[in-house]
Amino acid sequence: MPAEHADPIPVDEDVAVYANRFDVWLSEHDIALDLYAVGPPEDGERVATPVARVRLPPTMVFPMIRTLSGTLDAFLEEGPS
């Protein structure tokens, strides 16, 4: 039986980190997303700072992609909510 959706994280308890690059890794049992923040060049070199690793079961990936795609489509049509 699927789990109930959790309540969203309250805005005043923001635990978000910024990421503008990602890598995907596969193992036998899960898919890992490594998220990085890449800032402006320092001493002529761009540095990618790891900010999070999220491990997902493969069964969650396609529903997540569909949700992200639908949310982005709505944002592009209607603007931010």
N, C-alpha and C positions, 0 to 999 in steps of 0.2 A: 504494500500500500504506500503510495507517495506521501511524503511528509507535507505538512501544512506550510504555507509560506510564512516566513518569519516577518515580524514587523520591521520596517526600514530603520536604518540607523538614524537617530535624531540628528538634525543639522548641527546642534550645539555640541555634539559628541563626534565631530568629524574625525574620522580615522583614515581619510584618504591620503594617498601619496600620488604625486604626479609621475607619469611615465610617458615617454614618447618613442620608445623602441621596445620590441619584444622578440624573444626566441621561443621556439616550441621544441619540447623534448618528449620522446615517447619511451615508455617502459612497457613491461608485460601487462601491467595492471592500471596504468594511469597516463594521463597527458599532463605535462608540466608546462606552464607559461612562466618564463622568466621575464620580468618587467624591469626596464632601465630608464633612467633619466639621463638624457644626453644634453649637456649644456654647451655654451659657447666654447670655442677653442681656448685652451690654456697652453701657453708656450708653443702655439702652432699645432696643437694636437687636441682632438675632441676626446673627451672622457665619458664613457658610459658607466654610470653609477648604478649598481643593482639596488632596486627598491622593494621588490617582492618576488616570491615564487608561489604560484598557485597550482596545486595539483587537483586535477579533475578526473572523475571516472569517464571513460570514453562515451558512455551512454548519455552524458550530460552535454557533450560538445555540440551536437547538431541542434538541440533545443536552444542552447545558449546563442548559437549563431543566428537562428531564426529570430529570437527575441532582439538581439542587437540590430539586426537588419531592419526589422519592423520599427524599432524605436528610432533609428537613424532616418528611415524614410519619413516618419511622422515629423521629426525635427526639421528635416529639409523642406517639407511642405508647409508646416505651420509655424516654425520658429520655436525657440525655447519656451517651456511652460512656466 
